[in-house]
Amino acid sequence: MHLKKMFTKPPITNLLIRVSQSGFYQGFSKNVTITAKILVGALILWAIAFPENAASVLGQLNTFILSVFNYWYIYAMAFFVILCFALALWPKVGKLRLGMDDDTPEFSRFSWFSMMFGAGIGIGMLTFAAAEPMYHFAKSPGSILGVTEAGTLGNVRDAYIWSFTHWGFAAWGCYSIVGLSLGFYAYRRGLPLTIRSSLAPLFGEKLSGKIGHSVDVIAVVATVLGVAQTLGYGVEQFISGLSKLGVGDWLFQYDAEGNRSTSTAGVLFALAIIMGGSTLSALSGVGKGIKWLSNFNMALTFFILFFFLVFGSTFFGISNLFVGLWDYVLSVPKNMVTVWTADGTATGDALASWQGAWTIFYWAWWIAFAPFVGLFLARISKGRTIREFILGAMIAPSIMCFIWFSLVGGTAIDLEVTGLANGVISAAPLSDKLFVMLGVMLSENIAYIMSFIVVILLLTYLITSADSAVLIINTINAAGDEGPKARPHILFWGAALALVVGGLIIAGGLNAIQTAMIIGALPFSMVMVLMGISLVIAIYSDLERDKQGYQTVFPEDYDGDPATEKK
């Protein structure tokens, strides 16, 4: 009886978050905004002023987290995936709309999918579509265990199982939980579109104070670090692309042993172009610059995909797609909950090291990226049903990633297996693999044209990710207000993202960004688990209240008493 009473108690339809009424921070929560700026600013100063110390401390913390919280990351991600499928398959829940019963979606399905895909995965897909299947082809859990032989056709299936695992349901399920939670509370409860609102059933009015401020600050810091990781990969690949186009040798520097890395001048040049474009797009808003660029991105993405379908290793790629999809679906129940720990044996230590470098790294990356992508998904998904949201935000993008990895990565593997590449794709750095593969496939002139197209697509993906992130950060800082923000705040967070990326790359390359991101993702992963629990409570509560004839959907300006409001 007590449990039933808990589920049928009136929902919170108003959450007071104090914002400044005048001055520089007008419309913003000072507690959230200033605290987040101090934390991010301190990280930037630390990375730039004391790069060696920053790299050392971050590395030690990263090692500790990977060894202590490996189970947590694996099981938390499994929870998100299971919950998404459960909500989509639950008949009554799937029909619930993110909004009023008569609300309709703001964007067409194509624009909705384009913005969602571009913000959530675009850059990473360009970087890893060729690279990751190649890496797992060379070394995978199957080859470590001796079940398959590394670098042979017998290891291709295992390579795709893990490529699909890392870029499939887990990544998009993670984003979907955050987006669904925020959309549910913002558009069905009338609460502010900010992270703290998703915990309303658990903490209630306490979210107006320190607990709520802490949750939003954690989300902002995680967003900055997650986006920095994505931009870091994109910047490195963008510089590699510019080099292939003949921009100049000054983009790189070499150490005494001849190892190549991006130069400070190259990083600054790339960031100036990317953040300049993203700031202009952010100033124009979601409905203009971001929407236009996302549609352009998707059109160009389909063009490149069609190119590989026609001129790549088509049969090999399509075979990998269908076989890999079958293997992946069968492997999900086991692989989603498998944790390897270092046990002192060569095999056990190798498996633990591999999982830390790949799976747990990805889970932390998706979690750190989730407040940004999730809030953005919620922002563009008002009016859609829960089932439509999950199918659109989880299943469709996963399939798109599978197609990309199969065709692009399959072509790279085929070129190496047949001897046409002669090892040059395998030997190429992560940021170079796609461009090197184009050079092997095509004549010099055609390869130049395709490299140019890839660079343009990469640039637009970088811009849409950065400008969306700036808008989302300001939305959280403004207590969920989606309206236009003062230019200084857009400019600040654009510059902050650029400095975090540049500072950490200079401090320790992409490894420094990676370690900072894994650390920043940990507290938000705990917030996300609470979000999932909170969402289940809220949905079940709505179903119980609906049975009793009480109103379950409340407009933003609702000022009545939900305890007595009948439908």
N, C-alpha and C positions, 0 to 999 in steps of 0.2 A: 504493500500500500504506500509506504514511504517512497519507494522507487518511482511508482506511477505518479505521485504528487510532484516529484522532482522534474519529471519529463513534461508535465502539463502546466508548470508554473508560467506566468506571463513572461514573454521574451523582452529583452531590453530593446527599446526602439529609439533611444536617444542616449548618446554618449558624449558628454561634455569634455571637449579638449580645448584648453585655454590657448588662444592665439593672440599675438600682439595686435593691438588695434591701430597703431600708428608707428611711424618711424621706419627705419630700414627693414625691420623684420615684420612689417605689417602683413597680417594673414598667415604668418608662420608660428609654429610652436618653438619658442626660444629654447626650451629645455631640450628638445630633440635636435633642432638645427645647430645650435652652438656646440652642444656636446659632440655631435657627429663631426662637425668641422674641426674641432680640437683633436679628436682621435685620428682622423684622416690626415690632418696637417702634421701631427706628431710623427706619424708613419712616414710621410714624405720627407720631413726634415731628417729623421733618423737614417733613412735609406740613402739620402744624398750626402749628408754630413759625415756619417760613419758607415760607409758601405760594407766594410769587412765585418764589423761588429754586428750589423743588421743581418747579414747573410749567415753568420755563425749562430746567432741566437735563434733566428727563424728556423734554421736547419735542425737545431737541437729540439725545439718545440715540435717540429714536424715529425721527427723520429719518435718522440714520446707519444704523440697522438696516434700515429699509425700503429704502434705496438699495443696501446692500451684501449683505443676506441675502435679497433677494426671490426669487432662484433657489432658495435653500436651502429656504425655506418651501414653495414650489410643488412642487418635486421630492420633498421629504420626504412631503408629504401624498399625492402620487400613489403613492409607495411603499407607504404604509399601505393604501390602497384596493386596489391590485393584490394585495398579500399576503393580505388578507382573502378576496378572491374565490378566490385560488389555494388557500388552505387549505380553504375550504368545498367547492370542486369536486374536490379531491384525495380520491378514494374512501376510501382507508385512513385518511387523517387525519381526515376528517369524522366517522368513526365513533368516534374516540377520545373517552372520557368525561373530564370534569373531575372526577376523583375515582376511587374504587375502582370495579371493574366492576359491583358491586351497589348503588352509591350511587343514591339517588333525589332529585329536586329538593325543596328545603325549602318552596318557595312554589308556588302554583298559577300557571298561565300568565298569568292576568289580573293577579294581584298582582305577579308578576315583571315583566310589561310595564309596569304602572302605576308601580312604583317606579323602573324604568329610565327611562321617559319623563319622569317628573316631575323626577328628579334631573338628567337630561341636557339637557333642552331647554325645559321648560314655560314659564318666565318669558320667555325670548327669543321663543318662539312668539307669546305674547300681545302682546309689544311690536312684533314685526316682521311678523306675518302680514298686517296691513293696510298697514304702512308700506313694507316693502321692495319689493313689486311696484309700488307707487306711485312710489318713487324711481327704479327702473330703467325704468319706463314713461316717466318724464320725461327720463331720461338713462341710456344704456347703451353698451357698446362698439359695438354696431351703429349707434346714432345718432351716436356720435363719428366712426366710420369713414364715415358717410354712406350706409350700406347701408339703414338704416331712418330714419324721421322721428320725432324725439322728440315725445312727447305725443300720438301718434296711434294708432289701432288697429293700424297696421302695426308698431308697436314692442312690442305686447303679448307676442308670442312670444319676443322677445329678453329682455323683462323676466322672463318665467318661466324661461327657460333659466338665467339667473344666480341667480334666487331659489332654484331647485331645486339648482343647483350648490353654493351656499353652505350649504344646510340639508339636503342629502341624504347620499349615500354617504360623502363626505369627512369630515363631522363624525362620523358614527357609526362609520365605519371607524377613525378616530383613537381613539375611545373603546374600540372592540372590540379593537384591538391591545394596549392596556394591560390591559384586563380579561381577555383570553384569556391573555396572558403570566402575569399574576399567578395566575389560576385554575389554569393548567397546573402551575406550580411549587409552589403551595400544596397542591393537592389530588391531584397525581400524584407529586410528589417529597417531600411532607411538609415543605417549607420554610416559613418565616414569611411571612404574608400582608403583605408590604411591598415597596416598589418595588425595593430592591436585589436581592431574590431572583430577579428576572427576568433578571438579567445573569450568573447563575451559570455557564453554559457558557463565558463569555468571561473572567471574572475569578476564578472559583473561590473559594478560602478568603480571598482578599484582601478580599472584600466584608465580612468581619467587622470590618475596620479602617476607616481613613480614607476609602478609596474608597467603601465602602458608606455610611458616615455622610454623605459629600458628596452622594451620589445621593439619599438620603432627605431631606436638607435642601433640595436643589433642588426636589424634589417638593412638600414642604410649602409653600415660598414660592410656587411656581407655582400651587398649589391656592388659597392665600389670595388671590392676585391675580386668578386666573381667576374664582373665586366672587365676588370684589369687583366685577368687571366685570358679572357677571350681576345681582348684587344692586343695583348702581348703576342699571342700566336699570329693574329692578323697582321700586326705591324711587321713582324719578322718575314712573313710570307710576302707582304706588300713590297718590302725592300728587295727581297729576292726577285720579285717580278719586275721591279724597276731596273734592277741590274741586268736581267735578261733582255730588257728593252733598250739597253745601252745608255742608261742615265749616267753612269760613271762608277769608277772603282772606289771613289771616296765613301760609298755607302757601307763599305766593310773595312775591317782592320784585322791584322794578323799578329799572333804572338810569336815568341822566339822559336816555337816548334812548328810554326806554319799553320796553326789552327785558326780558322776563320770565325769571326763574330761580327755582328752589326756594329758599325761605328756610332759614336755619340752623335755626330753630325747627321748620320743616316736616320737614327731614331728620332731626333728633333725635327728633321725635315718631314718624315712620314707623319708624325704626330701633328705637326702644324697643318698639313693638308687635311688629315682625318678630322681633327677636332674643330678646325675652322668650318668644314662642311657640316659637321654634326651640329654645331652651335647655330648655324643659319637655319638648318632644318628644324631644330628644337624650338627656335623662336617663331616658326611658322605654325607649329602645333601638329596634333595627330591627324586631323582631317585634311591637311594640305601636304606639307613636305614629307612627312613620314609615310602617309598613305601612297603618295606618288612614287617615292623611292622604292617602297615595298613591292608595288605592282611591277615596276621596272626590274627589280631584282628577280622576281619570280619568272618574268618573261625571259630574262637572260639565263636564268637557271635552267629552264626547260630547253633553251637553245643549246646550251653546252651538253645537257643530258642527251638530247637528240643527236648531237655530234658524236658522242661516244657510242651511242646505240648504232649508228651507221658506220663509223670509221674505227671503232674500237674492236676489242675481242668479243663480238656480239654474242655468239653461241656460248662461249665460256662464261661470260658475265651473266647471261640469262639463266644458265644452268646453276651458277652459284646463288642466284637470287632465289630460285624455287627450292633447291636442295637446302640452302642455308636457312631459309625461312622455316622449312619443315624441321630441320635440326634445332633451330633456335626455340621454336614453340615447345618442342619436346624437352629441351634442356632447361627451360625457365624455372619449373618447380625446384629443381636441384641447385642450379647455379645461383639463383637469387638468394639462397640461404647458406651456401657453402663458404666457410671461413677457413683459410689455411694459416697456421701459426708456425713460427720458427721453432723447431723441436731439436735442433742440433744435428740433424741429418742433412746430407747434401740436398736430397729431394725436398724435404720439408722446408728448409731454409729458402731454396730456390722458388718454391711455390708461394711462400709468404712474401718474398721480395717482389715477385711478379704481380701478385694481387695488390700489394701496396702501391706499386708504381703505376698500375693500370686501373683496376676496378675501384679501389678505394679513392684513388685520385679523382676518377670520374665522378663517383658518388658525391665527393666533397665539392667538385666543380658545379655539378647540377644543383646541389643544395644552395651554394653561395649565389648561383645565378637565379634561383627560384623566386626571391622576393621581387626582383626586377621583372622577370618574364611573367610570373604569376599575376602581379598587379597589372601589368600591361594586358595580359589575356583577359582579366576581369574588366578592364577599362573598355575593351573592344567587343565584349561578348554579352552585353546587356540585351535581354530579350530572347536568348537562346535557352533551350531546355538543358537540364543536367546531362541527359543522355547525348544530346547533340554536341554539347560542350566537350564531353569526354571523348567521343568518337572523333571530333574535329581536332581536339588539342592533344590527344594521346595516340590514337591509332593512325590517322592519316599522315602526320609528320613522320612517325616511325617508318611507315611504308616508303615514304619519300626518301628517307635516309638509307633504307635497305637497297633501294634501286640505285642510288648514287654509289654506295659502297660496292655493290655488285658489278656495275658497269665500269666505273673508274678504277677501283681497286683490282677487279678481275683482269682488266686490260694490263695493269702494271705487273701483276703476277704472271700472266701469260707471256708477256714480253721477256720476262726473266727466265721462265721455264723453257721457252723455245730457244733461248740464247740470243735473241735479237737485241736485247738491252745490254748483254755482256756485263751485267753486274752494276751498271752505272746508276740505275734507279735505286737499287738496294743501298749503294754506297752514298747516295746523295743525302744531305741533311734534310730534316723534317720539312722545313720551309721550301726546299727546292724540288721535292719529289715530283709534284705535279708538272712543273715546268720542264724538268729533265725528261719526264715521260712524253710530253708533247714533242720534245726535240727528237726522241727516238722514233716516234710514230710518223712524223710528218717531215716534209721538206723544210728547209730553213725559212723560206718566206711564209709558208702556211703556219709553221710553228710560231713565228713572230706575231702573226695576226691573232692566232688563238691565245697566245700569252697575253697580248694586249687586252683581249676580251675578258680573260680571267682576272687581270689586274683591275679592270673597270668594275667587274662584278664584286671582287674583293673589297674595293674601295667603297662601293655603295652599301655592301653588307656592314662594313666597319662603321660607316656613317649612321645607318639606321640603328645599329646596336647602341652606339654611343649616344645619339640624340634621344632615343627612347629611354635609355638609362637616366639621362639628365632629367627628363620630364618626370619619370617615376620617383626619383630621389626627392625632387621638389614637391611632388604630390604627398609623399610620406611626411616630409618636413612641414607641409601646410595642413596637417591633420586631415588628409584625404581630399582636400580641395583640388579639383581637376582643372580649374580655370587658369587663364594666362598668369604667368609669374613675371615679377620684375626682372628685367634683363640682367642686373648684377648677379642675381642668384643662379641664373642659367649659365652665365659666363664663369662664375666661381666653380660650379661643379664640373663644367666642361674642362676648365683648367686643372682642377683637382684630379680628374681621371687621367689627363695627359701626364701630369707630374707623377702620379702613382705608377703608371706604366713605365714612363721614362726613368724615374728614380730607381725602381726595382730592377729594370733591365740593366741599368748601369751598375747597380750594386751587385748583382749576381746572375744576370740573364733571366731567362724564363723560369729557372729553378727557384729564384727568389720570389717571383710572383706566385708560383705554384705553392710554395710553403706558406706564404702569407695567406693565400686563399684557403688552404686546408684548415689553418688555424681559425680564420674568420668564419668558416662554415660550421664549425662545431656547435657554438651556442645557438645558431639559427636552426640547426637540425633538431635541437630539443624543442624550439618554438614550433617547428613544423609538426612534430609528433603530437604536441598539444593541440595544434590546429585540426589535425585529423580527428582526434578524440572529440573535440569541441563540435566539429561539423556533424559527426554522427549523432551527438546529443541533440543538436539543433534540428536536424532533419526528422529524427524520431519524435521530438517534441511537436513539430509541425503536424506530423501525421496523427498524433494523439489528439491535439487540439482540433484538428479538422474533423475527427470523428464526433467530437462534442459540439460541433457547430461554431467554434470560435474562429475569428479572423486570424490568418497566418501570414498575410502579406501586408506590409505597411509602407505607405509612401514616405519620401524623405522628409516632408513637412508634417508628418503625423504628430498630433499633440494630444491624442485621447488616451484612454486607459485600455491597454491590450488585455487586461484581466477580465474586462466586461464586454469588450467589443465582439459582437456576433457578426457572422457573415451576412 
